[in-house]
Amino acid sequence: MSFIAALIVGGISGWLAGKIMESKHNIIVNIILGLVGGALGGLLGSLIGIGATGTIGSIIISVIGACILIWLSRLIFK
């Protein structure tokens, strides 16, 4: 995946995770959450045997990872 495509997928994923988790972040934080969430989701998916193919699969895995990151940040900083 190209760098620009990764940023777009990260932004969409972070935005969706923010909506799901009712979190208020700006676009930069959303992109970071989506990108890091994608890495986390990919790692967790590989540990349980789930892989993502295509853009939609990448977005789904990234959203799951970003939701986990938001949940963890709420546990740590609350």
PDB file with one MODEL, atoms N, CA, C and O in Angstrom:
MODEL        1
ATOM      1  N   MET A   1       0.860  -1.172   0.000  1.00  0.00           N
ATOM      2  CA  MET A   1       0.000   0.000   0.000  1.00  0.00           C
ATOM      3  C   MET A   1       0.901   1.227   0.000  1.00  0.00           C
ATOM      4  O   MET A   1       1.886   1.291   0.736  1.00  0.00           O
ATOM      5  N   SER A   2       0.553   2.187  -0.826  1.00  0.00           N
ATOM      6  CA  SER A   2       1.364   3.395  -0.901  1.00  0.00           C
ATOM      7  C   SER A   2       1.165   4.248   0.348  1.00  0.00           C
ATOM      8  O   SER A   2       0.222   4.051   1.114  1.00  0.00           O
ATOM      9  N   PHE A   3       2.062   5.183   0.528  1.00  0.00           N
ATOM     10  CA  PHE A   3       2.027   6.053   1.700  1.00  0.00           C
ATOM     11  C   PHE A   3       0.740   6.874   1.744  1.00  0.00           C
ATOM     12  O   PHE A   3       0.121   7.002   2.800  1.00  0.00           O
ATOM     13  N   ILE A   4       0.340   7.426   0.610  1.00  0.00           N
ATOM     14  CA  ILE A   4      -0.879   8.235   0.546  1.00  0.00           C
ATOM     15  C   ILE A   4      -2.105   7.372   0.857  1.00  0.00           C
ATOM     16  O   ILE A   4      -2.994   7.793   1.598  1.00  0.00           O
ATOM     17  N   ALA A   5      -2.147   6.176   0.294  1.00  0.00           N
ATOM     18  CA  ALA A   5      -3.272   5.272   0.558  1.00  0.00           C
ATOM     19  C   ALA A   5      -3.318   4.880   2.029  1.00  0.00           C
ATOM     20  O   ALA A   5      -4.398   4.771   2.610  1.00  0.00           O
ATOM     21  N   ALA A   6      -2.143   4.668   2.638  1.00  0.00           N
ATOM     22  CA  ALA A   6      -2.093   4.334   4.063  1.00  0.00           C
ATOM     23  C   ALA A   6      -2.618   5.487   4.911  1.00  0.00           C
ATOM     24  O   ALA A   6      -3.310   5.261   5.903  1.00  0.00           O
ATOM     25  N   LEU A   7      -2.295   6.717   4.531  1.00  0.00           N
ATOM     26  CA  LEU A   7      -2.818   7.880   5.255  1.00  0.00           C
ATOM     27  C   LEU A   7      -4.332   7.996   5.119  1.00  0.00           C
ATOM     28  O   LEU A   7      -5.026   8.321   6.082  1.00  0.00           O
ATOM     29  N   ILE A   8      -4.835   7.729   3.926  1.00  0.00           N
ATOM     30  CA  ILE A   8      -6.281   7.803   3.707  1.00  0.00           C
ATOM     31  C   ILE A   8      -6.994   6.713   4.511  1.00  0.00           C
ATOM     32  O   ILE A   8      -7.988   6.982   5.186  1.00  0.00           O
ATOM     33  N   VAL A   9      -6.480   5.483   4.434  1.00  0.00           N
ATOM     34  CA  VAL A   9      -7.071   4.382   5.203  1.00  0.00           C
ATOM     35  C   VAL A   9      -6.959   4.671   6.694  1.00  0.00           C
ATOM     36  O   VAL A   9      -7.897   4.407   7.446  1.00  0.00           O
ATOM     37  N   GLY A  10      -5.824   5.208   7.129  1.00  0.00           N
ATOM     38  CA  GLY A  10      -5.643   5.561   8.534  1.00  0.00           C
ATOM     39  C   GLY A  10      -6.611   6.631   8.986  1.00  0.00           C
ATOM     40  O   GLY A  10      -7.165   6.552  10.083  1.00  0.00           O
ATOM     41  N   GLY A  11      -6.818   7.630   8.149  1.00  0.00           N
ATOM     42  CA  GLY A  11      -7.760   8.698   8.492  1.00  0.00           C
ATOM     43  C   GLY A  11      -9.185   8.199   8.589  1.00  0.00           C
ATOM     44  O   GLY A  11      -9.911   8.545   9.522  1.00  0.00           O
ATOM     45  N   ILE A  12      -9.589   7.384   7.623  1.00  0.00           N
ATOM     46  CA  ILE A  12     -10.944   6.817   7.648  1.00  0.00           C
ATOM     47  C   ILE A  12     -11.118   5.910   8.861  1.00  0.00           C
ATOM     48  O   ILE A  12     -12.137   5.965   9.549  1.00  0.00           O
ATOM     49  N   SER A  13     -10.119   5.082   9.112  1.00  0.00           N
ATOM     50  CA  SER A  13     -10.195   4.153  10.237  1.00  0.00           C
ATOM     51  C   SER A  13     -10.239   4.883  11.568  1.00  0.00           C
ATOM     52  O   SER A  13     -11.036   4.538  12.441  1.00  0.00           O
ATOM     53  N   GLY A  14      -9.396   5.881  11.730  1.00  0.00           N
ATOM     54  CA  GLY A  14      -9.391   6.661  12.965  1.00  0.00           C
ATOM     55  C   GLY A  14     -10.689   7.414  13.164  1.00  0.00           C
ATOM     56  O   GLY A  14     -11.186   7.509  14.287  1.00  0.00           O
ATOM     57  N   TRP A  15     -11.254   7.958  12.073  1.00  0.00           N
ATOM     58  CA  TRP A  15     -12.525   8.664  12.162  1.00  0.00           C
ATOM     59  C   TRP A  15     -13.650   7.717  12.564  1.00  0.00           C
ATOM     60  O   TRP A  15     -14.463   8.039  13.431  1.00  0.00           O
ATOM     61  N   LEU A  16     -13.693   6.535  11.923  1.00  0.00           N
ATOM     62  CA  LEU A  16     -14.721   5.549  12.265  1.00  0.00           C
ATOM     63  C   LEU A  16     -14.590   5.079  13.706  1.00  0.00           C
ATOM     64  O   LEU A  16     -15.590   4.947  14.412  1.00  0.00           O
ATOM     65  N   ALA A  17     -13.365   4.828  14.144  1.00  0.00           N
ATOM     66  CA  ALA A  17     -13.148   4.401  15.534  1.00  0.00           C
ATOM     67  C   ALA A  17     -13.576   5.498  16.499  1.00  0.00           C
ATOM     68  O   ALA A  17     -14.152   5.207  17.547  1.00  0.00           O
ATOM     69  N   GLY A  18     -13.303   6.750  16.160  1.00  0.00           N
ATOM     70  CA  GLY A  18     -13.730   7.874  16.993  1.00  0.00           C
ATOM     71  C   GLY A  18     -15.242   7.951  17.101  1.00  0.00           C
ATOM     72  O   GLY A  18     -15.781   8.239  18.170  1.00  0.00           O
ATOM     73  N   LYS A  19     -15.930   7.692  15.992  1.00  0.00           N
ATOM     74  CA  LYS A  19     -17.401   7.692  15.999  1.00  0.00           C
ATOM     75  C   LYS A  19     -17.940   6.521  16.820  1.00  0.00           C
ATOM     76  O   LYS A  19     -18.877   6.688  17.600  1.00  0.00           O
ATOM     77  N   ILE A  20     -17.355   5.345  16.647  1.00  0.00           N
ATOM     78  CA  ILE A  20     -17.801   4.158  17.381  1.00  0.00           C
ATOM     79  C   ILE A  20     -17.580   4.327  18.878  1.00  0.00           C
ATOM     80  O   ILE A  20     -18.450   3.995  19.683  1.00  0.00           O
ATOM     81  N   MET A  21     -16.420   4.843  19.244  1.00  0.00           N
ATOM     82  CA  MET A  21     -16.064   4.977  20.661  1.00  0.00           C
ATOM     83  C   MET A  21     -16.475   6.332  21.242  1.00  0.00           C
ATOM     84  O   MET A  21     -16.180   6.623  22.401  1.00  0.00           O
ATOM     85  N   GLU A  22     -17.155   7.161  20.444  1.00  0.00           N
ATOM     86  CA  GLU A  22     -17.597   8.493  20.853  1.00  0.00           C
ATOM     87  C   GLU A  22     -16.447   9.318  21.429  1.00  0.00           C
ATOM     88  O   GLU A  22     -16.532   9.870  22.526  1.00  0.00           O
ATOM     89  N   SER A  23     -15.379   9.380  20.653  1.00  0.00           N
ATOM     90  CA  SER A  23     -14.178  10.108  21.044  1.00  0.00           C
ATOM     91  C   SER A  23     -14.068  11.376  20.203  1.00  0.00           C
ATOM     92  O   SER A  23     -14.461  11.392  19.037  1.00  0.00           O
ATOM     93  N   LYS A  24     -13.541  12.420  20.791  1.00  0.00           N
ATOM     94  CA  LYS A  24     -13.395  13.705  20.087  1.00  0.00           C
ATOM     95  C   LYS A  24     -11.908  13.965  19.834  1.00  0.00           C
ATOM     96  O   LYS A  24     -11.176  14.376  20.735  1.00  0.00           O
ATOM     97  N   HIS A  25     -11.475  13.721  18.598  1.00  0.00           N
ATOM     98  CA  HIS A  25     -10.089  13.982  18.217  1.00  0.00           C
ATOM     99  C   HIS A  25     -10.067  14.758  16.908  1.00  0.00           C
ATOM    100  O   HIS A  25     -11.040  14.767  16.154  1.00  0.00           O
ATOM    101  N   ASN A  26      -8.931  15.413  16.654  1.00  0.00           N
ATOM    102  CA  ASN A  26      -8.777  16.105  15.372  1.00  0.00           C
ATOM    103  C   ASN A  26      -8.289  15.122  14.307  1.00  0.00           C
ATOM    104  O   ASN A  26      -8.036  13.956  14.609  1.00  0.00           O
ATOM    105  N   ILE A  27      -8.157  15.582  13.076  1.00  0.00           N
ATOM    106  CA  ILE A  27      -7.826  14.713  11.954  1.00  0.00           C
ATOM    107  C   ILE A  27      -6.428  14.095  12.080  1.00  0.00           C
ATOM    108  O   ILE A  27      -6.221  12.952  11.672  1.00  0.00           O
ATOM    109  N   ILE A  28      -5.482  14.831  12.635  1.00  0.00           N
ATOM    110  CA  ILE A  28      -4.121  14.294  12.800  1.00  0.00           C
ATOM    111  C   ILE A  28      -4.136  13.121  13.776  1.00  0.00           C
ATOM    112  O   ILE A  28      -3.530  12.083  13.511  1.00  0.00           O
ATOM    113  N   VAL A  29      -4.826  13.285  14.900  1.00  0.00           N
ATOM    114  CA  VAL A  29      -4.918  12.205  15.881  1.00  0.00           C
ATOM    115  C   VAL A  29      -5.670  11.026  15.273  1.00  0.00           C
ATOM    116  O   VAL A  29      -5.315   9.875  15.527  1.00  0.00           O
ATOM    117  N   ASN A  30      -6.705  11.295  14.473  1.00  0.00           N
ATOM    118  CA  ASN A  30      -7.434  10.218  13.810  1.00  0.00           C
ATOM    119  C   ASN A  30      -6.529   9.416  12.879  1.00  0.00           C
ATOM    120  O   ASN A  30      -6.580   8.186  12.866  1.00  0.00           O
ATOM    121  N   ILE A  31      -5.708  10.106  12.108  1.00  0.00           N
ATOM    122  CA  ILE A  31      -4.789   9.410  11.197  1.00  0.00           C
ATOM    123  C   ILE A  31      -3.796   8.569  11.992  1.00  0.00           C
ATOM    124  O   ILE A  31      -3.533   7.418  11.643  1.00  0.00           O
ATOM    125  N   ILE A  32      -3.253   9.136  13.046  1.00  0.00           N
ATOM    126  CA  ILE A  32      -2.298   8.395  13.879  1.00  0.00           C
ATOM    127  C   ILE A  32      -2.975   7.186  14.516  1.00  0.00           C
ATOM    128  O   ILE A  32      -2.414   6.090  14.518  1.00  0.00           O
ATOM    129  N   LEU A  33      -4.184   7.380  15.059  1.00  0.00           N
ATOM    130  CA  LEU A  33      -4.925   6.264  15.645  1.00  0.00           C
ATOM    131  C   LEU A  33      -5.193   5.180  14.604  1.00  0.00           C
ATOM    132  O   LEU A  33      -5.061   3.991  14.895  1.00  0.00           O
ATOM    133  N   GLY A  34      -5.565   5.584  13.404  1.00  0.00           N
ATOM    134  CA  GLY A  34      -5.831   4.618  12.347  1.00  0.00           C
ATOM    135  C   GLY A  34      -4.597   3.851  11.918  1.00  0.00           C
ATOM    136  O   GLY A  34      -4.658   2.639  11.709  1.00  0.00           O
ATOM    137  N   LEU A  35      -3.472   4.549  11.785  1.00  0.00           N
ATOM    138  CA  LEU A  35      -2.230   3.883  11.376  1.00  0.00           C
ATOM    139  C   LEU A  35      -1.708   2.944  12.455  1.00  0.00           C
ATOM    140  O   LEU A  35      -1.365   1.795  12.176  1.00  0.00           O
ATOM    141  N   VAL A  36      -1.649   3.434  13.680  1.00  0.00           N
ATOM    142  CA  VAL A  36      -1.184   2.590  14.786  1.00  0.00           C
ATOM    143  C   VAL A  36      -2.203   1.477  15.055  1.00  0.00           C
ATOM    144  O   VAL A  36      -1.838   0.342  15.360  1.00  0.00           O
ATOM    145  N   GLY A  37      -3.479   1.827  14.935  1.00  0.00           N
ATOM    146  CA  GLY A  37      -4.530   0.824  15.085  1.00  0.00           C
ATOM    147  C   GLY A  37      -4.424  -0.268  14.036  1.00  0.00           C
ATOM    148  O   GLY A  37      -4.687  -1.436  14.322  1.00  0.00           O
ATOM    149  N   GLY A  38      -4.041   0.105  12.828  1.00  0.00           N
ATOM    150  CA  GLY A  38      -3.838  -0.891  11.775  1.00  0.00           C
ATOM    151  C   GLY A  38      -2.717  -1.853  12.117  1.00  0.00           C
ATOM    152  O   GLY A  38      -2.831  -3.059  11.894  1.00  0.00           O
ATOM    153  N   ALA A  39      -1.635  -1.318  12.657  1.00  0.00           N
ATOM    154  CA  ALA A  39      -0.520  -2.174  13.073  1.00  0.00           C
ATOM    155  C   ALA A  39      -0.946  -3.086  14.223  1.00  0.00           C
ATOM    156  O   ALA A  39      -0.652  -4.281  14.221  1.00  0.00           O
ATOM    157  N   LEU A  40      -1.634  -2.513  15.196  1.00  0.00           N
ATOM    158  CA  LEU A  40      -2.100  -3.295  16.344  1.00  0.00           C
ATOM    159  C   LEU A  40      -3.128  -4.333  15.907  1.00  0.00           C
ATOM    160  O   LEU A  40      -3.052  -5.493  16.312  1.00  0.00           O
ATOM    161  N   GLY A  41      -4.087  -3.921  15.083  1.00  0.00           N
ATOM    162  CA  GLY A  41      -5.092  -4.855  14.586  1.00  0.00           C
ATOM    163  C   GLY A  41      -4.481  -5.973  13.752  1.00  0.00           C
ATOM    164  O   GLY A  41      -4.896  -7.128  13.851  1.00  0.00           O
ATOM    165  N   GLY A  42      -3.491  -5.626  12.927  1.00  0.00           N
ATOM    166  CA  GLY A  42      -2.799  -6.636  12.130  1.00  0.00           C
ATOM    167  C   GLY A  42      -2.046  -7.625  12.996  1.00  0.00           C
ATOM    168  O   GLY A  42      -2.046  -8.825  12.722  1.00  0.00           O
ATOM    169  N   LEU A  43      -1.407  -7.125  14.040  1.00  0.00           N
ATOM    170  CA  LEU A  43      -0.678  -8.001  14.969  1.00  0.00           C
ATOM    171  C   LEU A  43      -1.639  -8.926  15.703  1.00  0.00           C
ATOM    172  O   LEU A  43      -1.421 -10.135  15.768  1.00  0.00           O
ATOM    173  N   LEU A  44      -2.704  -8.349  16.256  1.00  0.00           N
ATOM    174  CA  LEU A  44      -3.680  -9.172  16.974  1.00  0.00           C
ATOM    175  C   LEU A  44      -4.382 -10.149  16.044  1.00  0.00           C
ATOM    176  O   LEU A  44      -4.648 -11.289  16.424  1.00  0.00           O
ATOM    177  N   GLY A  45      -4.685  -9.707  14.822  1.00  0.00           N
ATOM    178  CA  GLY A  45      -5.304 -10.590  13.844  1.00  0.00           C
ATOM    179  C   GLY A  45      -4.410 -11.767  13.478  1.00  0.00           C
ATOM    180  O   GLY A  45      -4.883 -12.895  13.339  1.00  0.00           O
ATOM    181  N   SER A  46      -3.122 -11.501  13.323  1.00  0.00           N
ATOM    182  CA  SER A  46      -2.204 -12.590  12.983  1.00  0.00           C
ATOM    183  C   SER A  46      -2.040 -13.566  14.145  1.00  0.00           C
ATOM    184  O   SER A  46      -1.814 -14.756  13.929  1.00  0.00           O
ATOM    185  N   LEU A  47      -2.153 -13.072  15.366  1.00  0.00           N
ATOM    186  CA  LEU A  47      -2.048 -13.961  16.528  1.00  0.00           C
ATOM    187  C   LEU A  47      -3.226 -14.923  16.621  1.00  0.00           C
ATOM    188  O   LEU A  47      -3.069 -16.048  17.095  1.00  0.00           O
ATOM    189  N   ILE A  48      -4.407 -14.489  16.172  1.00  0.00           N
ATOM    190  CA  ILE A  48      -5.575 -15.372  16.236  1.00  0.00           C
ATOM    191  C   ILE A  48      -5.928 -15.970  14.876  1.00  0.00           C
ATOM    192  O   ILE A  48      -6.922 -16.685  14.752  1.00  0.00           O
ATOM    193  N   GLY A  49      -5.127 -15.683  13.867  1.00  0.00           N
ATOM    194  CA  GLY A  49      -5.303 -16.303  12.565  1.00  0.00           C
ATOM    195  C   GLY A  49      -6.243 -15.594  11.613  1.00  0.00           C
ATOM    196  O   GLY A  49      -6.783 -16.217  10.699  1.00  0.00           O
ATOM    197  N   ILE A  50      -6.447 -14.297  11.814  1.00  0.00           N
ATOM    198  CA  ILE A  50      -7.316 -13.519  10.926  1.00  0.00           C
ATOM    199  C   ILE A  50      -6.446 -12.555  10.132  1.00  0.00           C
ATOM    200  O   ILE A  50      -5.620 -11.844  10.704  1.00  0.00           O
ATOM    201  N   GLY A  51      -6.626 -12.530   8.829  1.00  0.00           N
ATOM    202  CA  GLY A  51      -5.873 -11.619   7.980  1.00  0.00           C
ATOM    203  C   GLY A  51      -6.809 -10.726   7.195  1.00  0.00           C
ATOM    204  O   GLY A  51      -7.971 -11.070   6.983  1.00  0.00           O
ATOM    205  N   ALA A  52      -6.315  -9.594   6.766  1.00  0.00           N
ATOM    206  CA  ALA A  52      -7.121  -8.643   5.994  1.00  0.00           C
ATOM    207  C   ALA A  52      -6.582  -8.569   4.576  1.00  0.00           C
ATOM    208  O   ALA A  52      -5.373  -8.501   4.354  1.00  0.00           O
ATOM    209  N   THR A  53      -7.508  -8.584   3.619  1.00  0.00           N
ATOM    210  CA  THR A  53      -7.116  -8.388   2.233  1.00  0.00           C
ATOM    211  C   THR A  53      -7.938  -7.242   1.662  1.00  0.00           C
ATOM    212  O   THR A  53      -9.124  -7.109   1.962  1.00  0.00           O
ATOM    213  N   GLY A  54      -7.318  -6.438   0.861  1.00  0.00           N
ATOM    214  CA  GLY A  54      -8.006  -5.322   0.226  1.00  0.00           C
ATOM    215  C   GLY A  54      -8.168  -4.129   1.147  1.00  0.00           C
ATOM    216  O   GLY A  54      -7.806  -4.165   2.322  1.00  0.00           O
ATOM    217  N   THR A  55      -8.716  -3.084   0.583  1.00  0.00           N
ATOM    218  CA  THR A  55      -8.880  -1.832   1.317  1.00  0.00           C
ATOM    219  C   THR A  55      -9.916  -1.960   2.431  1.00  0.00           C
ATOM    220  O   THR A  55      -9.697  -1.467   3.537  1.00  0.00           O
ATOM    221  N   ILE A  56     -11.036  -2.613   2.152  1.00  0.00           N
ATOM    222  CA  ILE A  56     -12.092  -2.754   3.153  1.00  0.00           C
ATOM    223  C   ILE A  56     -11.589  -3.587   4.327  1.00  0.00           C
ATOM    224  O   ILE A  56     -11.850  -3.245   5.481  1.00  0.00           O
ATOM    225  N   GLY A  57     -10.887  -4.654   4.056  1.00  0.00           N
ATOM    226  CA  GLY A  57     -10.319  -5.482   5.124  1.00  0.00           C
ATOM    227  C   GLY A  57      -9.322  -4.705   5.964  1.00  0.00           C
ATOM    228  O   GLY A  57      -9.288  -4.849   7.187  1.00  0.00           O
ATOM    229  N   SER A  58      -8.508  -3.882   5.312  1.00  0.00           N
ATOM    230  CA  SER A  58      -7.547  -3.046   6.042  1.00  0.00           C
ATOM    231  C   SER A  58      -8.262  -2.036   6.932  1.00  0.00           C
ATOM    232  O   SER A  58      -7.841  -1.790   8.062  1.00  0.00           O
ATOM    233  N   ILE A  59      -9.334  -1.457   6.425  1.00  0.00           N
ATOM    234  CA  ILE A  59     -10.086  -0.490   7.225  1.00  0.00           C
ATOM    235  C   ILE A  59     -10.714  -1.178   8.429  1.00  0.00           C
ATOM    236  O   ILE A  59     -10.676  -0.636   9.534  1.00  0.00           O
ATOM    237  N   ILE A  60     -11.287  -2.353   8.238  1.00  0.00           N
ATOM    238  CA  ILE A  60     -11.918  -3.073   9.346  1.00  0.00           C
ATOM    239  C   ILE A  60     -10.899  -3.411  10.423  1.00  0.00           C
ATOM    240  O   ILE A  60     -11.149  -3.179  11.606  1.00  0.00           O
ATOM    241  N   ILE A  61      -9.756  -3.957  10.028  1.00  0.00           N
ATOM    242  CA  ILE A  61      -8.707  -4.295  10.999  1.00  0.00           C
ATOM    243  C   ILE A  61      -8.198  -3.037  11.691  1.00  0.00           C
ATOM    244  O   ILE A  61      -7.976  -3.050  12.901  1.00  0.00           O
ATOM    245  N   SER A  62      -8.012  -1.954  10.945  1.00  0.00           N
ATOM    246  CA  SER A  62      -7.533  -0.698  11.526  1.00  0.00           C
ATOM    247  C   SER A  62      -8.539  -0.111  12.511  1.00  0.00           C
ATOM    248  O   SER A  62      -8.153   0.409  13.558  1.00  0.00           O
ATOM    249  N   VAL A  63      -9.820  -0.192  12.182  1.00  0.00           N
ATOM    250  CA  VAL A  63     -10.850   0.329  13.081  1.00  0.00           C
ATOM    251  C   VAL A  63     -10.856  -0.462  14.381  1.00  0.00           C
ATOM    252  O   VAL A  63     -10.956   0.120  15.461  1.00  0.00           O
ATOM    253  N   ILE A  64     -10.750  -1.779  14.286  1.00  0.00           N
ATOM    254  CA  ILE A  64     -10.709  -2.603  15.498  1.00  0.00           C
ATOM    255  C   ILE A  64      -9.491  -2.241  16.345  1.00  0.00           C
ATOM    256  O   ILE A  64      -9.605  -2.083  17.560  1.00  0.00           O
ATOM    257  N   GLY A  65      -8.333  -2.109  15.711  1.00  0.00           N
ATOM    258  CA  GLY A  65      -7.122  -1.728  16.442  1.00  0.00           C
ATOM    259  C   GLY A  65      -7.221  -0.342  17.050  1.00  0.00           C
ATOM    260  O   GLY A  65      -6.784  -0.131  18.181  1.00  0.00           O
ATOM    261  N   ALA A  66      -7.793   0.617  16.310  1.00  0.00           N
ATOM    262  CA  ALA A  66      -7.938   1.977  16.830  1.00  0.00           C
ATOM    263  C   ALA A  66      -8.928   2.022  17.991  1.00  0.00           C
ATOM    264  O   ALA A  66      -8.725   2.769  18.949  1.00  0.00           O
ATOM    265  N   CYS A  67      -9.998   1.228  17.914  1.00  0.00           N
ATOM    266  CA  CYS A  67     -10.947   1.157  19.041  1.00  0.00           C
ATOM    267  C   CYS A  67     -10.260   0.603  20.280  1.00  0.00           C
ATOM    268  O   CYS A  67     -10.499   1.077  21.391  1.00  0.00           O
ATOM    269  N   ILE A  68      -9.419  -0.385  20.094  1.00  0.00           N
ATOM    270  CA  ILE A  68      -8.662  -0.941  21.225  1.00  0.00           C
ATOM    271  C   ILE A  68      -7.730   0.125  21.807  1.00  0.00           C
ATOM    272  O   ILE A  68      -7.597   0.234  23.026  1.00  0.00           O
ATOM    273  N   LEU A  69      -7.085   0.910  20.938  1.00  0.00           N
ATOM    274  CA  LEU A  69      -6.202   1.980  21.427  1.00  0.00           C
ATOM    275  C   LEU A  69      -6.972   3.041  22.204  1.00  0.00           C
ATOM    276  O   LEU A  69      -6.504   3.503  23.244  1.00  0.00           O
ATOM    277  N   ILE A  70      -8.138   3.429  21.716  1.00  0.00           N
ATOM    278  CA  ILE A  70      -8.948   4.422  22.430  1.00  0.00           C
ATOM    279  C   ILE A  70      -9.369   3.864  23.785  1.00  0.00           C
ATOM    280  O   ILE A  70      -9.312   4.567  24.794  1.00  0.00           O
ATOM    281  N   TRP A  71      -9.788   2.615  23.807  1.00  0.00           N
ATOM    282  CA  TRP A  71     -10.187   1.970  25.050  1.00  0.00           C
ATOM    283  C   TRP A  71      -9.028   1.917  26.043  1.00  0.00           C
ATOM    284  O   TRP A  71      -9.203   2.211  27.225  1.00  0.00           O
ATOM    285  N   LEU A  72      -7.838   1.538  25.556  1.00  0.00           N
ATOM    286  CA  LEU A  72      -6.659   1.489  26.434  1.00  0.00           C
ATOM    287  C   LEU A  72      -6.278   2.875  26.942  1.00  0.00           C
ATOM    288  O   LEU A  72      -5.908   3.029  28.106  1.00  0.00           O
ATOM    289  N   SER A  73      -6.366   3.885  26.075  1.00  0.00           N
ATOM    290  CA  SER A  73      -6.011   5.237  26.524  1.00  0.00           C
ATOM    291  C   SER A  73      -6.990   5.740  27.575  1.00  0.00           C
ATOM    292  O   SER A  73      -6.598   6.474  28.482  1.00  0.00           O
ATOM    293  N   ARG A  74      -8.247   5.357  27.465  1.00  0.00           N
ATOM    294  CA  ARG A  74      -9.227   5.733  28.481  1.00  0.00           C
ATOM    295  C   ARG A  74      -8.932   5.047  29.813  1.00  0.00           C
ATOM    296  O   ARG A  74      -9.122   5.636  30.877  1.00  0.00           O
ATOM    297  N   LEU A  75      -8.467   3.800  29.748  1.00  0.00           N
ATOM    298  CA  LEU A  75      -8.107   3.099  30.990  1.00  0.00           C
ATOM    299  C   LEU A  75      -6.896   3.733  31.662  1.00  0.00           C
ATOM    300  O   LEU A  75      -6.854   3.872  32.884  1.00  0.00           O
ATOM    301  N   ILE A  76      -5.922   4.113  30.860  1.00  0.00           N
ATOM    302  CA  ILE A  76      -4.664   4.651  31.403  1.00  0.00           C
ATOM    303  C   ILE A  76      -4.839   6.080  31.909  1.00  0.00           C
ATOM    304  O   ILE A  76      -4.365   6.408  32.997  1.00  0.00           O
ATOM    305  N   PHE A  77      -5.506   6.928  31.145  1.00  0.00           N
ATOM    306  CA  PHE A  77      -5.562   8.355  31.465  1.00  0.00           C
ATOM    307  C   PHE A  77      -6.811   8.788  32.211  1.00  0.00           C
ATOM    308  O   PHE A  77      -7.018   9.986  32.403  1.00  0.00           O
ATOM    309  N   LYS A  78      -7.638   7.864  32.630  1.00  0.00           N
ATOM    310  CA  LYS A  78      -8.851   8.235  33.331  1.00  0.00           C
ATOM    311  C   LYS A  78      -8.667   8.327  34.821  1.00  0.00           C
ATOM    312  O   LYS A  78      -9.615   8.633  35.543  1.00  0.00           O
TER     313      LYS A  78
ENDMDL
END
